[in-house]
Amino acid sequence: MKLTFGAPVTEHRFQLRCVPVTGPRQQVIDIAVQIEPRVELESTIDSFGSLVMTEYMPQAHTEFGYLVTGIAFVDNANIKEEPFKPLYRFQSELTKPGTAIGELVEQCRARLDALGEGVDELEPARQIMDAVYGAFEYTPGSTTVQTTAEEAFEQRKGVCQDYAHVMLSACRELGIPARYIAGLLGGEGATHAWVEVYHDRRWIGLDPTHDRMVDDNYITIAHGRDYRDCMLDIGVFSGNSVSQTQWVNASVHESLS
């Protein structure tokens, strides 16, 4: 990621959640982080288990960026158990439903009622994912990081973050605990977002943007209640009428060795 400022900035404080960590479905090794301008990072683990790096740059600069490289071994077929956190039952500021999502929830409820007995326990979540996928048009630039699930669904347009927020909202309204995932997907060229639901003491991933279950091509970076818990980079700085331009590139290469 690279930020270019239209004028020099100072007093720059930033927080990064851009490094995948070892977890229930992946092992991460050989991580290297480069920051420009160069600075020593303070690292900690937040309450969701994500790696958080922070620092302060008082000196004037016109560019800021980071490069993260590493290797992730993903084994989605053997996800380890995790304790359940009740907070994922409840809506957040970005997932609170309104009239539009209320109508979606009723459509999903009808789908779930029609399933009958003996279906796979993950099928309700799949049905919700399919309903969200079918109602949305993937439209870059139609929303911002501040757009709520209700606002995105009212216009039926959005990007992966919006698909995830709407699915989270519907799942939680229908009694299915669900959490937001920020990560990487091979071939995307940018970061990606999807949903995990709690099933059999494990978190299982579903991708409403592509209407499919998550597999070994997905690398988790951070998780939380919604996008705000998983922001890859956030910061504040001082400057005079400063504009900024962001460039992001995510590249995932599969190793068969």
Backbone as a ProteinNet text record, in pm:
[ID]
protein_1_A
[PRIMARY]
MKLTFGAPVTEHRFQLRCVPVTGPRQQVIDIAVQIEPRVELESTIDSFGSLVMTEYMPQAHTEFGYLVTGIAFVDNANIKEEPFKPLYRFQSELTKPGTAIGELVEQCRARLDALGEGVDELEPARQIMDAVYGAFEYTPGSTTVQTTAEEAFEQRKGVCQDYAHVMLSACRELGIPARYIAGLLGGEGATHAWVEVYHDRRWIGLDPTHDRMVDDNYITIAHGRDYRDCMLDIGVFSGNSVSQTQWVNASVHESLS
[TERTIARY]
85.5	0	88.6	47.2	122.8	26.8	48.7	-24.3	66	15	87	8.5	73.1	8.4	35.7	-66	-51.7	38.2	68.4	158	221.2	333	397.8	305	310.6	234.8	332.7	288.4	368.5	277.9	336.1	259.7	170.8	227.2	152.7	149.8	31.5	11	-70.6	-25.8	-97.1	-109	-206.9	-232	-255	-182.3	-189.1	-235.3	-328.9	-366.4	-352	-229.6	-203.9	-125.2	-102.4	-18.6	-102	-114.6	-181	-105	-178.6	-115.5	-160.6	-84.4	-120.8	-250.4	-341.4	-470.7	-529.8	-659.2	-722.6	-721.2	-706.2	-709.2	-583.2	-483.6	-363.4	-242.7	-126.2	1	80.3	131.3	200.6	346.6	438.5	581.6	651.9	777.4	866.3	805.3	739	679.5	787.3	780.7	868.3	782.8	805.4	729.7	826.7	804.2	884.6	794.5	837.4	762.8	845.7	781.6	845.5	760.6	818.9	957	986.6	1110	1148.4	1125.7	1070.6	1039.3	1027.6	1057.8	1042.2	896.4	836	694.7	673.4	567.1	521.2	412.3	423.2	328.2	254.7	128.3	47.8	-60.7	-133.2	-245	-373.1	-471.1	-594.9	-688	-805.1	-896.8	-957.5	-943.3	-993.8	-884.4	-761.8	-652.1	-573.5	-599	-528.3	-401.5	-298.6	-174.1	-192.5	-161	-175.3	-38.4	0.6	128.2	100	165.1	143.1	276.6	271.9	391.2	354.3	448.7	431.6	548.6	519.9	624.5	606.9	685.3	670.2	726.2	822.7	891.3	801.7	829.7	753	779.4	673.4	687.4	569.5	590.7	486	438.9	501.4	459.6	463.7	376.2	376.6	331.4	401	361.2	417.4	363	414.6	409.6	501.1	507.4	516.9	425.5	424.7	440.8	537.7	554.9	561.7	527.5	532.1	473.3	465	411.2	300.5	187.1	73.8	41.9	39.4	-5.3	-150.8	-243	-385.4	-440.2	-511.1	-571.1	-716.8	-800.9	-940.7	-1018.1	-964.4	-1033.9	-1015.5	-921	-892.5	-886.6	-992.1	-998.2	-1003.6	-923.1	-919	-1036.2	-1071.8	-1182	-1143.8	-1245.3	-1228.2	-1342.7	-1317.1	-1427.5	-1523.6	-1648.7	-1751.7	-1755.9	-1771	-1785.3	-1925.6	-2007.5	-2147.2	-2163.8	-2062.7	-2079.2	-2113	-2079.2	-2107.4	-2254.7	-2335	-2480.1	-2547.6	-2479.6	-2544.2	-2497.4	-2588	-2555.9	-2457	-2380.9	-2288.7	-2340.9	-2269.3	-2312.7	-2322	-2235.2	-2236.3	-2333	-2384.7	-2471.7	-2616.4	-2649.2	-2786.8	-2884.1	-2986.5	-3080.2	-3182.7	-3233.4	-3345.1	-3452	-3530	-3640.5	-3592.4	-3488.5	-3440.6	-3389	-3304	-3251.9	-3362	-3458.7	-3571.8	-3646.9	-3664.2	-3729.9	-3644.7	-3513.3	-3423.1	-3432.7	-3436.3	-3444.4	-3571.1	-3681.8	-3806.7	-3798.5	-3733.8	-3713.4	-3626.6	-3520.6	-3432.9	-3506	-3589	-3663.9	-3754.8	-3815.9	-3900.7	-3818	-3698.7	-3608.7	-3573.7	-3541.4	-3499.1	-3615.5	-3735.6	-3852.5	-3882.9	-3846.9	-3874.5	-3772.1	-3662.8	-3558.2	-3604.9	-3690.8	-3735.2	-3628.8	-3645	-3553.3	-3446.8	-3337.9	-3233.3	-3133.3	-3138.9	-3042.1	-2913.3	-2806.3	-2678.2	-2696.1	-2630.8	-2647.6	-2593	-2507.5	-2455.8	-2546.1	-2647.2	-2731.6	-2803.9	-2854	-2915.4	-2821.5	-2695.3	-2599.1	-2574.8	-2571.6	-2554.5	-2672.7	-2791.8	-2910.2	-2906.8	-2864.1	-2852.8	-2746.7	-2633.1	-2527.3	-2579.8	-2652.3	-2704.6	-2804.8	-2885.8	-2983.7	-2914.2	-2809	-2733.1	-2665.8	-2603.1	-2534.5	-2631.6	-2749.9	-2846.9	-2908	-2904.3	-2968.9	-2873.9	-2743.5	-2642.6	-2585.9	-2542.9	-2463.2	-2326.8	-2221.4	-2087.2	-2048.9	-2032.5	-2011.2	-1905.9	-1778.2	-1673.8	-1705.1	-1677.1	-1698.3	-1838.8	-1928.3	-2066.8	-2087	-1988.1	-1995.5	-1859.8	-1855.1	-1729.7	-1712.9	-1602.2	-1579.1	-1675.1	-1743.6	-1840.3	-1982.3	-2005.7	-2140.3	-2188.7	-2309.1	-2365.1	-2425.7	-2454.9	-2519.3	-2652.7	-2731.3	-2862.4	-2849.7	-2756.5	-2737.7	-2695	-2604.3	-2559.5	-2673.1	-2751.6	-2855.1	-2973.1	-2995	-3100.7	-3076.4	-2949.2	-2917.5	-2880.6	-2869.2	-2838.2	-2704.7	-2613.8	-2482.5	-2377.1	-2258.6	-2150.9	-2032.7	-1939.8	-1821.2	-1818.6	-1709	-1704.7	-1736.5	-1692	-1721.2	-1872.1	-1943.9	-2088.3	-2161.2	-2120.4	-2177	-2162.9	-2042.8	-2017.9	-2105.4	-2116.1	-2196.8	-2344	-2396.5	-2537.3	-2559.3	-2467.9	-2482.8	-2471.8	-2379.7	-2368.7	-2499.4	-2556.9	-2681.5	-2792.5	-2807.6	-2913.8	-2890.6	-2766.5	-2736	-2770.7	-2728.2	-2750.8	-2899.4	-2975.8	-3119.7	-3188.8	-3130.2	-3188.9	-3126.5	-3050.2	-2998.5	-2872.9	-2800.7	-2676.9	-2558.3	-2475.7	-2358.2	-2264.4	-2218.2	-2135.3	-2035.8	-1919.2	-1817.1	-1757.9	-1699.1	-1641	-1494.9	-1454	-1315.6	-1256	-1139	-1059.5	-940.6	-914.1	-804.2	-765.7	-709.7	-659	-718.3	-739.5	-787.3	-705.7	-650.6	-570.3	-644.2	-576.1	-634.9	-712.9	-729.1	-810.3	-732.8	-604.6	-527	-548.7	-635.4	-663.7	-704.1	-725.7	-774.7	-920.5	-967.6	-1101.8	-1170.2	-1302	-1379.2	-1482.5	-1504.5	-1605.5	-1660.5	-1737	-1808.3	-1772.5	-1766.1	-1757.8	-1875.4	-1931.5	-2039	-1988.6	-2040.6	-1993.9	-2073	-2000.1	-2063.1	-1973.4	-2028.1	-1955.6	-1823.6	-1828.6	-1714.8	-1603.3	-1637.3	-1540.5	-1603.8	-1519.8	-1566.9	-1547	-1658.5	-1658.7	-1684.1	-1601.3	-1607.7	-1701.6	-1774	-1858.8	-1833.5	-1827.7	-1794.4	-1916.1	-1995.9	-2115.3	-2085.9	-1967.2	-1932.5	-1924.7	-1882.8	-1870.1	-1968.2	-2050	-2151.8	-2089.8	-1988.6	-1921.9	-1860.6	-1832.4	-1765	-1617.4	-1560.5	-1418.9	-1334.2	-1224.1	-1134.1	-990.9	-894.9	-755	-697.3	-773.3	-725.4	-743.6	-809.1	-837	-739.3	-677.3	-584.3	-643.4	-660.6	-719.4	-614.8	-651.8	-566.8	-622.2	-751.8	-812.1	-959.1	-1017.2	-1160.1	-1218.1	-1350.8	-1417.8	-1566.2	-1632.4	-1776.7	-1813.5	-1728.2	-1750	-1618.4	-1625.6	-1504.6	-1422.7	-1489.6	-1417.3	-1323.8	-1352.1	-1263.5	-1144.7	-1149.1	-1049.4	-980.1	-984.4	-925.1	-775.7	-730.6	-591.2	-496.9	-541.7	-458.6	-547.6	-512.4	-585.4	-486.3	-508	-414.3	-465.7	-394	-421.3	-289.1	-296.1	-174.3	-210.5	-108.9	-127.7	-76.8	-148.5	-108	-203.5	-166.7	-245.7	-312.9	-446.4	-524.2	-461.4	-439	-368.5	-466.8	-440.6	-512.1	-427.1	-490.1	-412.7	-465.3	-374.2	-406.5	-351.4	-433.8	-392	-377.3	-271.5	-247.6	-230	-301.8	-295.2	-276.5	-190	-175.1	-157	-240	-228.8	-201.7	-96.8	-57.6	-39.8	-112.7	-104.6	-59	47.4	98.8	96.8	43	35.9	166.7	215.8	336.2	297.3	341.7	309.9	421.8	528.6	643.1	617.6
-118.6	0	123	223.2	347.6	465.4	558.4	684.4	796	877.3	994.5	1118	1207.2	1328	1445.7	1532.5	1646.4	1755.8	1748.6	1843.7	1772.2	1823.5	1755.4	1745.6	1631.3	1610.7	1582.4	1613.3	1586.4	1525.1	1493	1439.8	1322.2	1232	1120.6	1000.7	968.8	850.1	750	624.9	525.8	393.1	314.6	181.3	86.6	-23.8	-118.1	-255.9	-313.8	-455	-518.5	-534.5	-576	-706	-771.6	-891.8	-1014.3	-1112.4	-1237.5	-1305.5	-1370.4	-1440.7	-1585.9	-1669.2	-1809.8	-1821.8	-1903.5	-1919.2	-2056.4	-2073.1	-2204.6	-2269.4	-2188.7	-2246.5	-2216.5	-2154.8	-2122.7	-2110.5	-2139.6	-2118.3	-2019.7	-1914.4	-1807.9	-1802.2	-1800.7	-1797.6	-1696	-1668.5	-1584.4	-1447.9	-1388	-1256	-1147.6	-1056.4	-939.3	-816	-711.2	-587.2	-472	-397.3	-279.1	-156.4	-53.7	70.5	185.1	268.9	390.1	511.5	613.6	625.6	521.1	484.9	379.4	422.6	331.7	359.2	226.9	224.9	105.2	93.6	-22.5	-42.3	-101.6	-57.1	-119.8	-220.5	-343.5	-448.8	-503.7	-535.6	-599	-682.5	-761.5	-841	-782.7	-753.6	-694.7	-801.7	-760.9	-854	-955.1	-934.2	-1030.1	-1126.2	-1105.4	-1192.5	-1144	-1020.7	-965.7	-893.7	-900	-828.3	-680.7	-594.2	-450.5	-385.7	-305.2	-233.3	-83.4	-11.5	132.6	206.2	333.5	418	563.6	649.7	794.9	850.9	931.5	993.6	1145.8	1214.2	1359.5	1436.7	1377.4	1449.6	1466.9	1568.8	1595.3	1487.2	1445	1347.8	1363	1320.9	1330.7	1193.6	1087.8	952.2	863.4	765.7	666	534	425.9	297.5	180.7	64.5	-58.4	-172.1	-264.9	-386.4	-504.3	-599.6	-718.7	-840.4	-925.5	-1050.4	-1166.1	-1285.2	-1401.7	-1523.4	-1631.8	-1758.7	-1804	-1841.6	-1892.2	-2034.3	-2126	-2263.2	-2272.2	-2285.7	-2286.1	-2428.2	-2469.7	-2603.2	-2589.2	-2554.3	-2527.8	-2653.3	-2770.5	-2896.2	-2939	-2877.5	-2917.3	-2794.9	-2716.4	-2596.2	-2633.5	-2568.6	-2598.2	-2530.7	-2585.2	-2531.8	-2397.4	-2312.9	-2184.9	-2166.3	-2102.8	-2073.3	-1972.7	-1982.6	-1894.7	-1762.4	-1652	-1519.5	-1467.5	-1446	-1405.7	-1274.8	-1187.7	-1058.5	-1074.3	-1189	-1208.3	-1241.5	-1249.6	-1263.8	-1128.9	-1020.3	-889.1	-800.1	-711	-618.8	-512.6	-459.9	-349.4	-224.4	-114.9	9.7	-4.2	-82.3	-96.7	-203.5	-288.3	-397.3	-383.2	-276.3	-259.6	-262.2	-346.6	-355.7	-243.7	-210.9	-119.2	-186.6	-108.3	-163.2	-257.7	-217.1	-297.5	-433.3	-433.9	-561.6	-639.2	-569.5	-638.7	-722.5	-668.6	-744.4	-864.2	-843.6	-955	-1064.6	-1025.7	-1123.4	-1207.7	-1145.4	-1220.7	-1316.3	-1275.1	-1365.4	-1484.2	-1455.7	-1563.6	-1656	-1597.6	-1678.9	-1777.7	-1732.2	-1820.9	-1933	-1898.8	-2000.9	-2105.8	-2058.5	-2150.7	-2237.6	-2180.8	-2258.5	-2369.2	-2344.9	-2442.6	-2555.5	-2541.9	-2644.8	-2777.2	-2771.7	-2895.2	-2953.3	-3078.9	-3145.5	-3224.3	-3251.4	-3337.8	-3269.9	-3136.3	-3067.8	-3043.1	-3022.1	-2987	-2863.8	-2861.2	-2749.7	-2618.4	-2624.4	-2502.5	-2451.2	-2529.1	-2490	-2357.3	-2327.8	-2195.8	-2080.9	-2091	-1985.8	-1978.9	-2093.8	-2094.5	-2027.2	-2050.8	-1989.8	-1838.2	-1790.7	-1646.1	-1588.2	-1656.4	-1611.6	-1600.4	-1700.3	-1700.6	-1586.9	-1559.8	-1451.2	-1316.2	-1295.4	-1170.6	-1157	-1262.3	-1261.1	-1226.3	-1286	-1264.6	-1126.2	-1057.1	-925.8	-810	-836.8	-732.7	-725.2	-604.4	-584.3	-532.7	-607.6	-566	-440.2	-327.9	-198.2	-119.2	-127.9	-49.4	99.9	169.3	312.8	354.5	257.3	290	310.3	269.6	284.9	329.9	363.1	398.2	308.4	325.1	243.7	280.9	393.5	436.6	388	329.5	287.6	172.4	184	77.3	-31.4	-144.4	-253.7	-209	-137.9	-92.1	2.4	96	191	120.1	24	-50.2	-133.1	-196.7	-285.7	-208	-87.4	-3.1	21.8	39.2	65.4	-61.1	-173.6	-303.4	-300.5	-215.3	-205.3	-196.5	-250.9	-241.6	-326.5	-340.9	-423.8	-530	-605.3	-720.5	-683.2	-566	-521.5	-511.9	-461.6	-444.2	-578.5	-667.5	-802.1	-866.9	-853.4	-914.8	-852.1	-719.1	-652.1	-691.7	-700.4	-737.8	-881.8	-971.6	-1110.1	-1120.9	-1046.1	-1045.2	-1000.7	-894.4	-841.8	-945.5	-1010.2	-1110.4	-1231.2	-1277.8	-1393.9	-1365.4	-1250.8	-1218.2	-1201	-1142.6	-1128.9	-1265	-1363.5	-1496.9	-1593	-1538.3	-1618.7	-1697	-1659.6	-1728.6	-1638.9	-1675.3	-1594.3	-1583.4	-1462	-1441.6	-1328.9	-1339.8	-1237.2	-1198.1	-1078.9	-1020.5	-1064.2	-1098.5	-1137.2	-1045.9	-991.2	-918.2	-1006.1	-1019.7	-1107	-1093	-1199.8	-1203.7	-1323.5	-1304.3	-1411.4	-1408.3	-1522	-1529.3	-1478.5	-1395.2	-1344.6	-1216.6	-1165.2	-1044.9	-916.1	-911.5	-789.7	-685.3	-715.4	-624.6	-710.1	-645.9	-721.6	-761.6	-858.2	-912.1	-921.2	-936.9	-951.2	-1061.2	-1137.6	-1241.6	-1261.4	-1366.9	-1390.6	-1528.4	-1541.2	-1672.5	-1690	-1811.2	-1844.8	-1953.4	-1952.6	-2047.4	-2177.3	-2286.3	-2416.8	-2526.3	-2609	-2723.5	-2679.2	-2569.7	-2514.7	-2462.2	-2438.1	-2383.4	-2270.4	-2179.8	-2072.7	-2115	-2117.6	-2165.3	-2047.3	-2033.9	-1918.2	-1934	-1825.6	-1816.8	-1682.1	-1682.5	-1562.6	-1517.5	-1422.5	-1381.5	-1305.8	-1247.9	-1179.3	-1277.5	-1401.5	-1503.1	-1619.2	-1613.1	-1715.4	-1854.8	-1867.5	-1997.2	-2007.8	-2132.8	-2158	-2121.3	-2075	-2039.9	-2167	-2162.3	-2277	-2232.6	-2312.7	-2284.3	-2164.9	-2106.2	-1989	-1859.7	-1868.2	-1750.2	-1743.3	-1628	-1605.4	-1499.2	-1532.4	-1440.2	-1341.9	-1212.9	-1111.5	-1071.4	-1038.2	-992.3	-1029.9	-1036	-1060.7	-975.4	-956	-876.2	-867.2	-769.2	-753.7	-700.1	-612.8	-555.3	-495	-418.5	-361.6	-279.5	-207.9	-116.4	-189.8	-313.8	-393.2	-448.7	-436.2	-502.4	-406.5	-278.2	-180	-205.5	-227.7	-263.9	-148.8	-26.8	88.1	207.4	278.8	397.8	491.1	622.2	715	857.3	943.2	1086.8	1159.9	1279.8	1358	1505.3	1590.3	1734.5	1781	1875.5	1929.6	2039.7	2112	2225.2	2191	2170.8	2138.3	2021.8	1912.4	1797.7	1702.1	1671	1564.3	1437.7	1323.6	1199.4	1101	1024.2	920.8	788.4	684.3	553.2	454.8	377.5	268.8	139.8	34.7	-93.8	-205.1	-298.7	-417.2	-539.7	-641.2	-767.4	-878.1	-952.8	-1059.5	-1189.7	-1292.2	-1424.2	-1525.2	-1596.2	-1696	-1831.9	-1931.6	-2067.2	-2141.6	-2205.2	-2286.7	-2433.3	-2510.3	-2652.6	-2739.4	-2676.4	-2753.4	-2804.9
0	0	0	-79.3	-84.2	-81.1	10.9	18	-32.6	-123.6	-171.3	-129.8	-57.3	-7.7	-101.1	-117.3	-206.4	-151.5	-22.3	43.6	161.8	213.8	326.1	447.7	515.7	638.8	752.6	875.5	994.6	1100.4	1214.7	1328.4	1284.4	1206.6	1146.8	1242.7	1292.3	1375.2	1295.6	1294.1	1213.8	1288.2	1243.8	1298.7	1180.9	1178.4	1066.9	1114.8	1040.5	1054.4	916.3	873.2	735.2	725.9	839.2	839.8	878.7	790.7	829.2	943.1	1032.2	1143	1142.8	1211.7	1225.7	1306.3	1256.5	1321.2	1296	1320.3	1311.8	1173.2	1067.7	933.2	852.1	913.6	838.6	930.5	873	941.4	857.4	920	847.5	892.3	796	826.9	736	769.2	687.9	655.5	753.5	732.1	736.6	641.1	638.7	614.3	692.5	680.8	656.2	550.1	519.3	523.4	595.4	608.1	549.2	470.6	419.7	453.7	515.1	564.2	672.8	684.6	777.7	922.4	999.6	1138.8	1211.8	1339.9	1421.6	1466	1444	1473	1611.4	1677.9	1800.9	1764.3	1813.8	1776	1896.8	1877	1980.9	1913.4	1992.6	1942.8	2000.6	1914.3	1964.9	2021.1	2069	2135.1	2040.1	1908.8	1810.4	1763.3	1809.1	1769.5	1649.5	1604.6	1489.2	1534.4	1450.8	1477.8	1444.3	1539.2	1521.7	1537	1438.3	1441.9	1441.4	1531.9	1543.4	1550.4	1513.7	1528.8	1501.6	1528.5	1516.4	1438.5	1334	1253.9	1260	1341.7	1353.7	1234.9	1162.6	1056	933.2	854.1	731.9	627.1	557.4	448.9	353	229.1	126.3	79.9	130	94.5	218.2	220.8	327.4	266.6	300.6	243.5	321	292.3	352.3	252	269.5	188.4	283.9	269.9	353.7	264.3	295	221.3	320.4	274.3	361.7	293.9	369	320.1	413.6	355.1	433.8	388.7	483.6	458.6	505.3	411.1	443.1	433.9	537.9	542	584.4	490	521.3	557.2	522.4	551.9	697.2	766.5	904.7	995.6	995.3	1076.6	1224.5	1304.1	1447.7	1519.9	1634	1713.4	1775.7	1795.7	1864.6	1963.7	2075.9	2168.6	2107	2142.9	2088	2163.6	2089.9	2149.5	2119.2	2222.1	2200	2122.8	2119.2	2051.5	1903.9	1843.7	1701.8	1674.5	1778.2	1759.9	1732.4	1767.5	1770.9	1656.7	1614.2	1506.9	1553.9	1459.4	1485.2	1414.3	1427.1	1363.4	1212.3	1152.8	1007.1	957.6	1046.3	1000.1	1045	1117.2	1164	1047.1	1052.2	940.1	941.5	823.2	807.1	724.8	654.5	575.8	465.9	393	280.2	326.7	428.6	478	548.8	609.8	669.6	567.9	446.4	340.2	297.9	291.5	259.3	364.5	491.4	600.1	587.1	552.6	537.3	419	311.8	198	237.8	314.3	360.9	457.9	543.8	639.1	565.4	457.1	377.6	315	269.1	213.1	318.5	437.8	543.5	588.8	595.2	634.7	533.1	406.8	301.4	296.7	373.2	368	426.1	526.2	589.6	680.3	715.9	807.7	732.5	803.5	749.2	658.2	646.1	560.2	637.3	563.6	623.4	711.3	827.7	921.1	866.4	764.9	703.8	591.9	554.5	442.1	464.8	585.5	605.1	570.3	611.7	579	428.1	362.8	216.4	147.8	199.1	140.6	155	269.9	291.3	197.3	186.5	96.4	-46.4	-91.8	-228.6	-249.7	-148	-158.8	-170.1	-91.3	-97.4	-233.8	-279.3	-408.7	-521.4	-519.3	-626.3	-627.6	-513.4	-503.4	-531.6	-537.9	-551.3	-692.7	-729.8	-850.4	-806.3	-838.7	-797.9	-875.2	-802.2	-866.9	-791	-831.5	-764.5	-769.8	-659.5	-652.5	-612.2	-595	-560	-410.9	-330.5	-185.2	-132.9	-4.8	61.4	183.2	254.2	373.3	485.4	471.9	573.4	543.7	426.8	386.7	474.6	525.3	608.2	520.6	582.5	509.7	451.6	530.6	484.4	366	371	261.5	133.6	145.8	27.6	-30.8	56.6	5.4	-51.9	-4.3	-62	-210.5	-248	-387.9	-464.4	-393	-453.8	-529.3	-485.7	-547.6	-438.9	-467.4	-371.2	-411.6	-317.3	-336.8	-227.3	-217.7	-127.8	16.9	61	197.4	220.1	120.1	132.5	128.8	40.4	37.5	176.2	233.4	363.9	472.4	473.1	575.5	566.7	445.4	429.8	474.4	438.1	482.7	634.2	693.9	839.6	904	850.1	905.1	898.5	782.6	766.1	855.6	862	947	1092.3	1141.6	1282.2	1311.7	1217.8	1237.6	1242.1	1174.4	1168.7	1270	1365.3	1474.8	1445.1	1338.6	1302.6	1338.6	1435.6	1469.8	1349.6	1321.1	1202.7	1227.8	1164.9	1180.5	1045	1041.3	919.8	908.2	786.2	760.6	655.3	683.8	584.9	549	419.8	381.4	236.3	184.1	47.5	-26.4	-155.5	-242.6	-370	-407.2	-527.7	-650.2	-730.2	-853.3	-839.9	-716.9	-697.4	-726.1	-688.8	-707.5	-600.7	-504.8	-393.5	-274.7	-161.4	-46.3	-69.7	9.3	-10.2	126.1	124.1	247.6	230.2	337.2	335.2	476	496.6	622.3	675.3	807.4	870.8	965.9	967.6	1060.9	1155.6	1276.7	1377.6	1366.5	1345.2	1324.7	1382.2	1468	1524	1588	1663.2	1738.4	1646.7	1521.3	1426.1	1346.5	1297.8	1210.4	1066.1	991.1	853.6	760.1	655	567.3	449.2	418.5	300.6	232.8	101.7	25.8	-55.4	-4.8	-77.9	-206.7	-221.4	-345.6	-462	-433.8	-537.6	-519.2	-413.8	-386.8	-375.4	-290.2	-274.6	-135.6	-97.3	28.3	15.6	125.7	129.2	124.6	49.6	38.3	66.8	24.8	55.9	-20.1	-111.6	-183.9	-105.2	10.5	90.8	208.9	227.9	338.1	430.5	556.2	653.8	705.8	710.3	772.2	909	913.7	1039	1041.5	1161.9	1173.7	1286.4	1280.7	1381.7	1354.2	1418.2	1402	1264.4	1210.2	1078.1	1029.8	920.6	861.2	960	1048.6	1137.6	1232.3	1264.6	1349.4	1271.4	1138.9	1053.8	958.1	986.1	894.5	879.9	757.4	734.3	767.2	742.8	778.9	809.7	915.2	956.7	1023.3	1007.6	1068.4	1069.1	1139.3	1141.7	1124	1066.2	1044.8	1040.6	1046.2	1034.7	899.6	839.1	710	668.6	564.6	518.3	385.5	388.5	267.1	191.5	262.6	205.5	137.9	11.6	-57.4	-48.1	-66.6	-62.3	-165.7	-221.3	-319.4	-268.5	-274.1	-224.4	-339.5	-334.6	-430.5	-351.5	-392.2	-322.4	-424.2	-394.4	-478.4	-389.5	-410.4	-336.2	-436.1	-412.9	-504.5	-429.1	-470.2	-407.5	-513.6	-484.3	-575.6	-507.6	-576.5	-520.9	-545.2	-441.9	-452	-447.9	-545.3	-552.1	-497.8	-449.9	-401	-260.9
[MASK]
+++++++++++++++++++++++++++++++++++++++++++++++++++++++++++++++++++++++++++++++++++++++++++++++++++++++++++++++++++++++++++++++++++++++++++++++++++++++++++++++++++++++++++++++++++++++++++++++++++++++++++++++++++++++++++++++++++++++++++++++++++++++++++++++++

